[in-house]
Amino acid sequence: MSSLRVATDTLRIPFHDPFRIARDMSGDVAVTVIVELSSAADREAGRSGLGEGFPDTYYGESPDTIAAVTPLLLEAVDPFEERLGADLAETRTALEAASAAMDEAIRHHGAAKCAVDIALHDLAAKRLGVPVHRLLGLSPDIPPTDFTIGIDTPDVVGRRAARAARFPALKIKVGGPAYLETLEAVRAVYGGPIRVDANTGWVPEQAVRLVPQLQRLGVELIEQPFPAHRLDQLRWLQERSSLPIVADESCVVYDDLEALVGVVQGVNVKLAKCGGVGPAKRMLERARELGFRRFLGCMEETSVGIAASAAVASLADWVDLDGCLLLAADPYEGLELADDCRWRLADAPGLGVHPRA
């Protein structure tokens, strides 16, 4: 039995605006899972580690699968728990070993691993009295986040773009027949870069015809236009496009990176896909070595998941960490967005977030 005690809470939080993407048009409520880890000594000291895993049905996950595999993951990481907080170097080694042990215990289940991994980093950093980004040896200076607008009619998307005009870039979800009209509506009210995300919803002939129009409209990049397994189509479009093609659904874990060399110019790393803070850091560092432009993305998470992602954001070229901003009410506080739309990484130990009073 693990010496770590876990409490799990599934949250169902309405979106501020309906949030629909090309492969999922249901978007009225975000469903995410919060875990809280602690040992007996931590509970005596009044501390615990918070983590979050956003289960995406596209990857075969749900709150039920997270609940089912969490005990197995805790058993895998338990041998390393006592080393967390011993000193900085030992803690980093133990966290990496814990991540590897989770991968050995079970394949896939990125959101479940993410929840446990974030909680371990939060707990370890609290034991050491340092913020998570300092535990990782990373800078608090990070790029600003963009803001994402889901699929809707062109006039609705245009109004939402005008409302979000303070952000330095907008990410527009596209799908259906009105995508060009939608982008025209955004450009009419917004002068900054536009990032287009098709979420696997296009076909090659359609996409290549769109590229000149996207260039005219000031689009900065095209994210995952084709199905995840169609690397041949991604390569074909990148060879014909001056705009960077960014792999998202085609780039889930560290081992996916090598196959994308020469296929796309950019990759989107998300903690909930790859398994947490540690895996995201290693993935971003390897992507840089391989020459990719690096996009750090998120799911529709609370401030727990976004704060964890922000801790590794200094390794990214583009940042899309707006998940908690899409929610009608974020149940956590402590993470602040500066006037320039950069997340402020707190000096408080751990993630620096806690439940709202």
C-alpha positions in Angstrom: 0.0 0.0 0.0 1.3 3.5 -0.9 2.4 5.8 1.9 0.8 8.6 -0.1 -2.9 9.3 0.5 -4.9 10.6 -2.5 -8.1 12.5 -2.6 -9.8 12.9 -6.0 -12.5 15.3 -7.1 -14.1 15.5 -10.5 -15.2 19.0 -11.4 -17.8 20.0 -14.0 -17.4 23.6 -14.7 -19.5 25.6 -17.3 -17.7 27.6 -19.9 -18.0 31.3 -20.0 -18.9 30.9 -23.7 -19.7 27.7 -25.5 -16.4 26.1 -26.5 -16.6 23.9 -29.5 -13.9 22.4 -31.7 -13.9 20.6 -35.0 -13.8 17.1 -33.4 -16.1 17.9 -30.5 -19.0 20.2 -30.8 -20.5 19.5 -27.4 -18.6 22.2 -25.5 -20.8 23.6 -22.7 -19.0 22.1 -19.6 -15.4 21.4 -18.8 -14.9 18.1 -17.0 -11.5 17.9 -15.1 -10.1 15.9 -12.3 -8.2 17.3 -9.3 -6.0 15.2 -7.1 -4.5 16.0 -3.7 -1.5 14.0 -2.5 0.1 13.9 1.0 2.0 11.6 3.3 1.3 11.4 7.1 4.2 13.8 7.7 2.8 16.2 5.1 -0.6 16.2 6.8 1.0 16.9 10.2 2.9 19.8 8.5 -0.4 21.1 7.0 0.6 20.7 3.4 -0.4 18.6 0.3 0.3 18.5 -3.4 -2.4 19.6 -5.9 -2.5 18.1 -9.3 -4.9 18.1 -12.3 -5.6 15.8 -15.2 -8.0 16.8 -17.9 -9.4 13.6 -19.4 -10.0 13.9 -23.2 -12.2 11.2 -24.8 -10.1 11.6 -27.9 -7.3 9.9 -26.1 -9.7 7.3 -24.4 -9.7 8.9 -21.0 -12.5 9.8 -18.6 -12.9 10.6 -14.9 -13.5 6.9 -14.5 -10.3 5.8 -16.2 -8.4 8.3 -14.0 -10.0 6.9 -10.9 -9.2 3.3 -12.1 -5.5 3.8 -12.8 -4.6 6.3 -10.0 -4.0 3.6 -7.4 -1.6 1.8 -9.8 0.3 5.1 -10.4 0.6 5.8 -6.7 2.0 2.3 -6.2 4.6 3.0 -8.9 5.7 6.3 -7.5 5.6 5.3 -3.8 9.3 4.1 -3.7 10.4 7.7 -4.5 8.2 9.6 -2.2 10.7 9.8 0.7 13.3 11.3 -1.6 11.1 14.3 -2.5 12.4 17.3 -0.6 15.7 15.8 0.6 17.6 18.4 -1.5 17.2 20.0 -4.9 19.3 17.5 -6.9 17.9 14.4 -5.2 14.3 15.7 -5.6 14.8 16.3 -9.3 16.2 12.8 -9.8 13.3 11.2 -7.7 10.7 13.1 -9.7 12.1 11.9 -13.0 12.3 8.3 -11.7 8.7 8.5 -10.5 7.6 9.6 -14.0 9.5 6.7 -15.6 7.9 4.3 -13.1 4.4 5.5 -14.1 5.3 4.9 -17.8 6.5 1.4 -16.9 3.4 0.6 -14.9 0.9 1.5 -17.6 0.9 2.8 -21.2 -1.0 5.9 -22.3 -3.3 7.5 -19.6 -1.6 10.9 -20.0 -4.2 12.8 -18.0 -4.0 10.4 -15.0 -0.2 10.6 -15.0 -0.4 14.3 -15.4 -2.5 14.7 -12.3 -0.1 12.6 -10.2 3.0 14.2 -11.6 1.8 17.8 -11.0 0.8 16.9 -7.5 4.2 15.3 -6.8 6.0 18.5 -8.1 3.7 20.7 -6.1 4.3 18.6 -2.9 8.1 18.4 -3.5 8.4 22.1 -4.1 6.4 22.8 -0.9 8.7 20.5 1.1 11.7 22.4 -0.3 10.1 25.8 0.1 10.5 26.8 -3.5 8.2 27.5 -6.5 7.8 24.7 -9.0 9.7 26.6 -11.8 12.7 27.0 -9.5 12.5 23.3 -8.6 12.8 22.7 -12.3 15.7 25.2 -12.7 13.6 27.3 -15.1 13.1 31.0 -15.6 9.9 32.8 -14.4 10.2 35.0 -17.6 7.7 33.5 -20.0 5.9 34.5 -23.2 2.4 35.9 -23.0 -0.6 33.6 -23.6 -2.9 33.9 -26.5 -6.7 33.5 -26.1 -8.8 30.8 -27.8 -12.2 31.2 -29.3 -14.3 28.2 -30.1 -16.4 27.4 -33.2 -19.5 29.5 -33.7 -21.1 31.7 -36.3 -18.8 34.4 -37.8 -20.6 37.2 -36.1 -20.4 35.6 -32.7 -16.7 34.8 -33.1 -16.1 38.3 -34.2 -17.8 39.7 -31.1 -15.7 37.4 -28.9 -12.6 38.5 -30.7 -13.3 42.1 -30.1 -13.8 41.3 -26.4 -10.4 39.6 -26.3 -8.5 42.2 -28.2 -6.1 42.9 -25.4 -4.4 39.5 -26.0 -1.3 39.6 -28.2 -2.6 36.7 -30.3 -5.9 34.9 -30.8 -6.3 31.2 -31.5 -9.3 30.5 -33.6 -10.9 27.1 -33.7 -12.1 26.4 -37.2 -14.4 23.8 -38.8 -17.5 23.7 -40.9 -18.2 25.7 -44.1 -17.8 29.3 -42.6 -14.2 29.3 -41.5 -13.0 32.0 -44.0 -16.0 34.2 -43.1 -15.1 33.6 -39.4 -11.5 34.7 -39.9 -12.6 37.7 -41.9 -14.9 38.7 -38.9 -11.9 38.3 -36.5 -9.6 40.4 -38.7 -12.2 43.1 -38.9 -12.0 43.7 -35.2 -8.5 42.5 -34.3 -5.1 43.6 -35.6 -2.8 41.0 -34.0 -1.6 37.6 -35.1 -4.2 34.9 -35.6 -3.5 31.2 -34.9 -5.7 28.7 -36.7 -6.5 25.3 -35.1 -8.4 22.8 -37.3 -8.3 19.9 -34.8 -7.8 17.3 -37.5 -10.9 18.6 -39.4 -9.4 19.5 -42.9 -8.5 17.6 -46.1 -5.3 18.4 -48.0 -6.9 19.9 -51.1 -9.0 22.2 -49.0 -6.0 23.2 -46.8 -3.6 24.0 -49.6 -6.2 26.3 -51.3 -6.6 28.1 -48.0 -3.0 29.0 -47.4 -2.9 32.1 -49.5 -6.1 33.4 -47.9 -4.7 32.6 -44.4 -1.5 34.5 -45.3 -3.6 37.5 -46.4 -5.5 37.5 -43.1 -2.3 37.5 -41.0 -2.5 34.0 -39.8 0.6 33.0 -37.9 0.4 29.2 -37.9 -1.9 26.3 -38.7 -2.4 23.7 -36.0 -3.2 20.0 -36.8 -5.1 20.3 -40.0 -5.3 16.6 -40.7 -5.9 13.3 -38.7 -3.2 12.4 -36.2 -1.8 9.4 -38.1 -1.6 11.2 -41.5 2.0 12.4 -41.2 2.3 12.1 -44.9 -0.5 14.8 -45.3 1.1 17.1 -42.8 4.5 16.8 -44.6 2.7 17.5 -48.0 1.1 20.7 -46.7 4.2 21.9 -44.9 6.2 21.6 -48.1 3.6 23.8 -49.8 3.0 26.3 -47.0 5.1 29.2 -45.8 3.1 29.2 -42.6 4.3 26.8 -39.9 2.3 23.6 -39.5 2.1 22.6 -35.8 1.4 19.1 -34.8 -0.9 18.6 -31.8 -2.9 15.4 -31.9 0.1 13.9 -33.9 2.5 14.9 -31.0 1.3 13.3 -27.8 4.4 12.1 -26.0 8.2 12.4 -26.1 8.6 9.4 -28.4 6.4 11.1 -31.1 9.0 13.8 -31.7 11.5 12.0 -33.9 8.9 10.9 -36.4 7.8 14.6 -36.9 11.3 15.8 -37.9 11.0 17.1 -41.5 7.2 16.7 -41.4 6.2 19.9 -39.6 7.9 23.1 -38.3 6.2 23.1 -34.9 4.9 20.9 -32.1 2.3 21.5 -29.4 3.2 20.1 -26.0 0.5 19.7 -23.4 0.9 18.4 -19.9 -2.4 16.5 -20.0 -1.2 14.6 -23.1 2.4 13.8 -22.2 1.9 13.1 -18.5 2.7 16.2 -16.5 5.3 18.8 -15.6 8.4 16.6 -15.9 7.5 15.0 -19.2 6.6 18.4 -20.7 9.9 19.9 -19.7 11.8 17.0 -21.2 9.7 17.1 -24.3 10.1 20.8 -24.9 13.9 20.5 -24.4 14.1 17.7 -26.9 11.9 19.5 -29.4 14.3 22.5 -29.2 17.2 20.1 -29.9 15.4 18.7 -32.9 14.8 22.2 -34.3 11.1 22.5 -33.8 9.3 25.7 -32.9 7.6 24.9 -29.6 3.9 25.6 -28.8 2.9 25.0 -25.1 -0.8 24.3 -25.0 -3.4 23.3 -22.5 -6.8 21.8 -22.1 -9.7 23.6 -20.4 -8.1 23.3 -17.0 -8.4 25.2 -13.8 -5.5 27.4 -12.4 -3.9 24.2 -11.0 -3.2 22.8 -14.5 -2.4 26.2 -16.0 0.0 27.1 -13.2 1.8 23.8 -13.7 2.1 24.5 -17.4 3.3 28.0 -16.8 6.2 26.6 -14.8 7.7 25.2 -18.0 6.6 28.0 -20.3 10.0 29.6 -20.6 10.9 26.7 -22.9 8.2 27.6 -25.4 8.1 30.0 -28.4 4.3 30.3 -28.4 2.1 29.9 -25.3 -1.6 29.0 -25.3 -2.4 28.8 -21.6 -5.9 30.2 -21.3 -7.8 27.2 -20.1 -8.8 28.7 -16.8 -9.8 31.9 -18.5 -12.4 30.0 -20.6 -14.3 28.8 -17.5 -17.3 30.6 -16.0 -15.7 30.3 -12.6 -12.2 29.0 -11.7 -12.4 27.3 -8.3 -8.7 28.0 -7.6 -6.9 31.3 -7.0 -3.3 32.5 -6.7 -2.3 32.6 -10.4 -2.4 36.1 -11.8 -2.4 37.3 -15.4 -0.3 40.5 -15.8 -1.4 43.4 -18.0 0.8 42.1 -20.8 -1.0 38.7 -20.7 1.9 36.9 -19.1 1.2 34.6 -16.2 3.0 35.7 -13.1 4.9 32.8 -11.6 4.6 33.2 -7.8 7.5 33.0 -5.4 5.3 31.0 -3.0 6.3 27.3 -2.5 4.8 24.9 -5.0 2.3 26.0 -7.7 1.2 29.0 -5.7 -2.5 28.1 -6.1 -5.2 27.1 -3.6 -8.9 26.7 -3.5 -11.0 29.8 -3.3 -12.2 30.6 0.1 
